[in-house]
C-alpha cells in the first residue's frame, strides 16, 4: 500500500487526489535518490500549508479567547505554529511513519526530527486545502490542535524555558543565564549533548538532548523548576516566578523537543486521542469541539 493510501485510512477523509497527498509525504532527500519514482517533493505544498495553518489557528484563537489582546493571541499562536508545536501535531498522526525519506535522512532519525515533521505537516495541510478546500483543511487542523486552542495557559507559560529563565533572572538580579556544554557523546548522526546553566556563577540546572539548543532548553526548564521549589520552600510561591510558570507548576517541559530527535505528541498539553477527531464519515470532518520558541 502506498504511504498516501495508508494515511488516508488514518485520516478518514474523502481525499480525491491521491497523487497530491503522496507528494506531501515526499521529502527532498527521497527525490534526490529516486528521481525516477517521484515527480516532486513537498516544499511547495509546505509553503502553501504554512499560510492555511496560520489562518486556521488565528481564526480559532480569536473566537475561543475573546478576552485576549493581540499580544496574548500572538503568543498563543506562536506556541502552536512553532516547529515544536507543529511537530507535536504531526506526532499525533504518527506522520513520520508515512514519510518518504532518503536513506541517509532516514538513518539520521528524520522521521522523528521536529523540523522535518513540522514541514511535512504543513505540506499535508496544503494538499488537503488544494484537494478538499479550506473548510475541510482548517477543520482538520483545529480539531487536531483542540487541546492547545482551548488551553488557558498564561502568557508567561507560552514562552520557551530559556526565555522565561532569562526574563526572570534579569528582572531579579540583572544577570543573564550562562550555558556551558559539559560533554557531547555519540556518533555525529545521534550525538547527545549535556549542558549546564549557571546564574551569577551558580549552576541552577542541567539538561541533555540531541542538539545543544535542546540541552540548553531542558537545563533552563530544570532551573525554573528548581527555583520554583526553592521559592515555595522559603516563603511560599514567588509571584515573580509564578508569572513564568503554568498552572500546577507546569514548566513547559513539553517544549523541550524544539530541536530534538524525539517529539512527544501529548506535551505540553493534555493527551489528545486522535480517535476523537477521526476517522470521520467519508467526505466530512468532525466538528471542532469548541509555531514556545518560534520556528
TIGU-199415 format. One record per residue (C-alpha): residue number from 1; x, z, y. Coordinates in steps of 0.1 Angstrom, whole numbers, plus 5000, padded with zeros to 4 digits. Each point is the difference from the previous one (the first is absolute). Example, Ala and Ser with C-alpha at 12.3 -4.5 7.8 and 13.67 -1.06 7.14 Angstrom:
<sites>
SITE   n    X    Z    Y
SITE   1 5123 5078 4955
SITE   2 5014 4993 5034
</sites>
This chain:
<sites>
SITE   n    X    Z    Y
SITE   1 5000 5000 5000
SITE   2 5013 4991 5035
SITE   3 5007 5030 5022
SITE   4 4974 4988 5024
SITE   5 4973 4999 4973
SITE   6 5009 5035 4988
SITE   7 4999 5013 5036
SITE   8 4966 4985 5006
SITE   9 4987 5020 4970
SITE  10 5014 5031 5016
SITE  11 4985 4993 5034
SITE  12 4966 4990 4988
SITE  13 4995 4974 5027
SITE  14 4986 4965 4997
SITE  15 5033 4983 5010
SITE  16 4996 4962 5001
SITE  17 5035 4988 5007
SITE  18 5022 5012 4972
SITE  19 5030 4981 5012
SITE  20 4998 5016 5034
SITE  21 4999 5035 4985
SITE  22 5029 4990 4977
SITE  23 5020 4990 5030
SITE  24 4994 5034 5015
SITE  25 5019 5015 4970
SITE  26 5030 4978 5002
SITE  27 5031 5016 5017
SITE  28 5026 4977 5015
SITE  29 5025 5011 4974
SITE  30 4978 4985 4972
SITE  31 4996 4967 5019
SITE  32 5038 4997 5003
SITE  33 5004 5004 4962
SITE  34 4969 4980 4990
SITE  35 4995 4971 5024
SITE  36 4984 4979 4973
SITE  37 4974 5027 4993
SITE  38 4989 5011 5035
SITE  39 4989 4980 5030
SITE  40 5008 5027 5025
SITE  41 5005 5037 5006
SITE  42 4977 5026 5017
SITE  43 5016 5004 5034
SITE  44 4975 4978 5019
SITE  45 4971 5019 4984
SITE  46 5018 5033 5009
SITE  47 5001 4989 5037
SITE  48 4962 4993 4999
SITE  49 4991 5032 4981
SITE  50 5019 5022 5024
SITE  51 4975 4991 5027
SITE  52 4970 5004 4977
SITE  53 5012 5034 4988
SITE  54 5007 5012 5036
SITE  55 4966 4989 5013
SITE  56 4981 5015 4970
SITE  57 5017 5034 5003
SITE  58 4997 5000 5038
SITE  59 4963 4993 4998
SITE  60 4994 5026 4973
SITE  61 5019 5027 5019
SITE  62 4982 4992 5033
SITE  63 4967 5005 4983
SITE  64 5009 5031 4979
SITE  65 5018 5020 5027
SITE  66 4979 4997 5031
SITE  67 5017 5030 5017
SITE  68 5036 4987 4996
SITE  69 5017 4984 5030
SITE  70 5021 4969 4998
SITE  71 5032 5019 4993
SITE  72 4986 5018 4970
SITE  73 4983 4969 4987
SITE  74 5033 4981 5003
SITE  75 5018 5028 4981
SITE  76 4974 5000 4972
SITE  77 5002 4962 4997
SITE  78 5038 5001 5000
SITE  79 5001 5025 4971
SITE  80 4978 4977 4979
SITE  81 5015 4966 5008
SITE  82 5036 5012 4998
SITE  83 5021 4988 4971
SITE  84 4995 5033 4982
SITE  85 4962 4999 5007
SITE  86 4995 4965 4988
SITE  87 5022 5005 4970
SITE  88 4978 5030 4991
SITE  89 4969 4978 5001
SITE  90 5018 4974 4978
SITE  91 5010 5027 4975
SITE  92 4963 5009 4997
SITE  93 4995 4965 4987
SITE  94 5032 5001 4979
SITE  95 5007 4968 5019
SITE  96 5037 5001 4990
SITE  97 4991 4993 4964
SITE  98 4985 4966 5010
SITE  99 5027 4987 5022
SITE 100 5022 4971 4991
SITE 101 5036 5009 5009
SITE 102 5034 4985 4994
SITE 103 5020 5016 4972
SITE 104 5024 5017 5024
SITE 105 4973 5014 5022
SITE 106 4981 5013 4970
SITE 107 5031 5017 4986
SITE 108 5006 5017 5034
SITE 109 4966 5017 4997
SITE 110 4982 4976 5023
SITE 111 4966 5007 4984
SITE 112 5003 5036 5014
SITE 113 5017 4991 5033
SITE 114 4977 5010 5029
SITE 115 5010 4972 5023
SITE 116 4993 4974 4973
SITE 117 4967 5017 4990
SITE 118 4988 5002 5036
SITE 119 5007 4963 5006
SITE 120 4983 4990 4967
SITE 121 4969 5021 5010
SITE 122 4998 4981 5033
SITE 123 5003 4967 4982
SITE 124 4973 5010 4976
SITE 125 4977 5008 5029
SITE 126 5009 4967 5017
SITE 127 4990 4982 4969
SITE 128 4967 5019 4997
SITE 129 4993 4992 5036
SITE 130 5005 4962 4996
SITE 131 4980 4999 4968
SITE 132 4972 5025 5005
SITE 133 4998 5005 5037
SITE 134 5007 5029 5024
SITE 135 4971 5023 4990
SITE 136 5012 5001 4963
SITE 137 5037 5003 5009
SITE 138 4994 5028 5025
SITE 139 4976 5018 4978
SITE 140 5025 4999 4972
SITE 141 5027 5015 5023
SITE 142 4978 5028 5014
SITE 143 4986 5010 4967
SITE 144 5035 5003 4985
SITE 145 5012 5019 5031
SITE 146 4970 5023 5001
SITE 147 5020 5033 4996
SITE 148 5022 4991 5029
SITE 149 4972 4988 5022
SITE 150 4979 5031 4995
SITE 151 5029 5025 5004
SITE 152 4999 5023 5030
SITE 153 5037 5008 4999
SITE 154 5013 5010 5035
SITE 155 5022 4976 5020
SITE 156 5032 5019 4993
SITE 157 4995 4998 4962
SITE 158 4997 4962 5002
SITE 159 5036 4997 5011
SITE 160 5029 4998 4976
SITE 161 5018 5033 4991
SITE 162 5031 4988 5019
SITE 163 4981 4994 5032
SITE 164 4982 5033 4997
SITE 165 5032 5020 4993
SITE 166 5017 4984 5030
SITE 167 4971 5007 5023
SITE 168 4998 5036 4989
SITE 169 5037 5008 5003
SITE 170 5003 4983 5033
SITE 171 4970 5019 5014
SITE 172 5013 5033 4988
SITE 173 5038 4998 5006
SITE 174 5008 4965 5013
SITE 175 5020 4994 4967
SITE 176 4997 4967 4981
SITE 177 5001 5002 4962
SITE 178 5033 4987 4985
SITE 179 5000 4982 4966
SITE 180 5030 4998 4977
SITE 181 5003 4981 4967
SITE 182 5012 5025 4973
SITE 183 5004 4974 4973
SITE 184 4988 4966 4987
SITE 185 5001 4994 4963
SITE 186 4989 4973 4976
SITE 187 5003 4962 4999
SITE 188 4994 4980 5032
SITE 189 4965 4989 4989
SITE 190 4989 5035 4991
SITE 191 5021 5024 5022
SITE 192 4988 5035 5008
SITE 193 5009 5015 5033
SITE 194 5001 5038 5007
SITE 195 4998 5010 5037
SITE 196 4999 5033 5019
SITE 197 4986 5006 5034
SITE 198 5013 5026 5024
SITE 199 4988 5014 5033
SITE 200 5024 5018 5022
SITE 201 5026 4999 4972
SITE 202 4977 5016 4975
SITE 203 4988 4981 4970
SITE 204 4962 5001 4999
SITE 205 4991 4975 4972
SITE 206 5014 4977 4973
SITE 207 4984 4969 4986
SITE 208 5008 4970 4977
SITE 209 4987 4965 4995
SITE 210 5009 4964 4992
SITE 211 5010 4994 5036
SITE 212 5016 5020 5027
SITE 213 4969 4998 5021
SITE 214 4978 5014 4972
SITE 215 5024 5028 4993
SITE 216 5001 5009 5037
SITE 217 4962 5000 5001
SITE 218 4997 5023 4970
SITE 219 5026 5023 5015
SITE 220 4980 5002 5032
SITE 221 4968 5007 4981
SITE 222 5017 5028 4981
SITE 223 5013 5014 5033
SITE 224 4966 5000 5016
SITE 225 4985 5018 4970
SITE 226 5029 5026 5001
SITE 227 4995 5005 5037
SITE 228 4962 5005 4995
SITE 229 5005 5026 4973
SITE 230 5026 5018 5021
SITE 231 4977 5001 5030
SITE 232 4971 5012 4980
SITE 233 5020 5028 4984
SITE 234 5014 5011 5033
SITE 235 4970 5000 5023
SITE 236 4973 4979 4985
SITE 237 4995 4963 5003
SITE 238 5018 4986 5030
SITE 239 4976 4980 5023
SITE 240 5029 4978 5010
SITE 241 5009 4992 4964
SITE 242 4964 4998 4988
SITE 243 4996 4971 5024
SITE 244 5024 4979 4979
SITE 245 4983 5008 4967
SITE 246 4967 4990 4984
SITE 247 4974 5024 4988
SITE 248 5008 5024 4971
SITE 249 5037 4995 5006
SITE 250 5000 4963 4993
SITE 251 5035 4989 5010
SITE 252 4993 4963 4996
SITE 253 5022 4999 4969
SITE 254 4982 4969 4988
SITE 255 5016 4980 5028
SITE 256 5035 5005 4984
SITE 257 4997 4967 4982
SITE 258 5004 4979 5031
SITE 259 5031 4984 4986
SITE 260 5002 5014 4965
SITE 261 4997 4982 4967
SITE 262 4969 5020 4990
SITE 263 4966 5001 5017
SITE 264 4975 5027 4991
SITE 265 4966 4984 5005
SITE 266 4981 5033 5007
SITE 267 5023 5014 5027
SITE 268 4998 5013 5026
SITE 269 4962 4998 4996
SITE 270 4976 5011 4974
SITE 271 5003 4981 4967
SITE 272 4979 4968 5002
SITE 273 4985 4986 4969
SITE 274 4998 4962 5002
SITE 275 4969 5001 4977
SITE 276 4981 5014 5030
SITE 277 5003 4966 5017
SITE 278 5002 4976 4970
SITE 279 4994 4981 4980
SITE 280 4971 4990 5021
SITE 281 4973 4976 4990
SITE 282 5013 4964 5002
SITE 283 4998 4987 5035
SITE 284 4995 5034 5016
SITE 285 5023 5026 5015
SITE 286 4991 5037 4996
SITE 287 4987 5015 5033
SITE 288 5026 5019 5019
SITE 289 4992 5037 4995
SITE 290 4999 5010 5034
SITE 291 5197 4951 5033
SITE 292 5026 5067 5007
SITE 293 5029 4979 5013
SITE 294 4992 4965 5010
SITE 295 5010 4970 4979
</sites>
